[in-house]
Amino acid sequence: MYKILLILILLFTNLFSNNIINNISWYGSYDKALEIAHKEKKNMMLFIASIKDNNSNEILNKYFMNQEYIEYLNKNFINVLITVEHKTSYPIELFYTTNFPSIFFVSFKDESFLTHPIYKFNSKEEFINILYSIDLKTK
């Protein structure tokens, strides 16, 4: 059931990502996202998930749908959703993880980390604090 729901979320967000205000505009291709990040001079947020892990789906639903900071994420970041089971190309050596989900905030300039990889957060306030700390570092 979780696998089907995650796949549906991926398909839905990819098909309608540019027209949805309450959901994140996800890119499924790292290379395309990086190209757009360079063009728009926006940093990237990578969400690396596993279909086999129930946490990935739970985090997507709880923290990345219908939240007040979604507009901020869409405005300030190029958001990439990668599932490790799909044959999506991304620099795995740079973003290697066995913890799912993993969230990486990355500079568009040189693909360096803007903060440590995030493997867990317990509240939306904690996530907002992470966003705030990244915002302070990049200004």
Secondary structure by P-SEA (a helix, b strand, c coil): caaaaaaaaaaaaaaccccccccccccccaaaaaaaaaaacbbbbbbbbbcccaaaaaaaacccccccaaaaaaaccbbbbbbccccccccccccccccccbbbbbbccccccccccccccccaaaaaaaaaaaaaaac
